[in-house]
Amino acid sequence: MLELVTAGGWLMLLILFSSVLAVAICIERLYTLNPKKIVPPHLLATVWKQLKAGELNAAKIKALKESSPLGCILAAGLSNARHGREVMKESIEEAASHVVHDLERYLNTLGTIAAIAPLLGLLGTVVGMIKVFAEIMAQGTGNASALAGGISEALITTAAGLCVAIPALVMHRYFSGRIDGIVVGLEQETIKLVNALHDSEFQDVRS
């Protein structure tokens, strides 16, 4: 492994750093983007029961806000429910925008890594080929080892850049899809709450 890094030149250090950063982001996002933690399955039903029983005081709303991202959105809506549907919806949308921003944390960085890793590999290819032609100009085509070194550097950096970019792109798409699914779940739960509080035909909320 060390031989490959050495043979690939200084650009391999940037590619390796990108790979380590991408792996760290993927691990952190896999842990964070847990749908059951973000949208707890029975949270809305529990909140509705407390609301109907008159048990949902300021302390419980504060605890709800800190419990999960869905709890944060529901707490924002409940805090402004008495001001009417539109005000409640606006407060929910504002809270949801902050939640979605947190869900998308580091995804831009992961996407950037997926984009620049092959470019770093391509730059390594160009640098390696420049060395090859410099050796040809200086020594002719007789020094095979010198030529092989430049070509090796070009090929190694290209392969390394692609090996980082492809998984990073796949994981970026995967996390984006997971976030879209989570956002749909958040929207469904908050719509249930708004309808239950402001539409007379809604008598119950089921998770």
Secondary structure, DSSP 8 states (H G I E B T S, - for coil): -HHHHHHH-THHHHHHHHHHHHHHHHHHHHHH--HHHHS-TTHHHHHHHHHHTT---HHHHHHHHHH-HHHHHHHHHHHTGGG-HHHHHHHHHHHHHHHHHHHTTTHHHHHHHHHHHHHHHHHHHHHHHHHHHHHHHHHTT--HHHHHHHHHHHHHHHHHHHHHHHHHHHHHHHHHHHHHHHHHHHHHHHHHHHHHHH-TT------
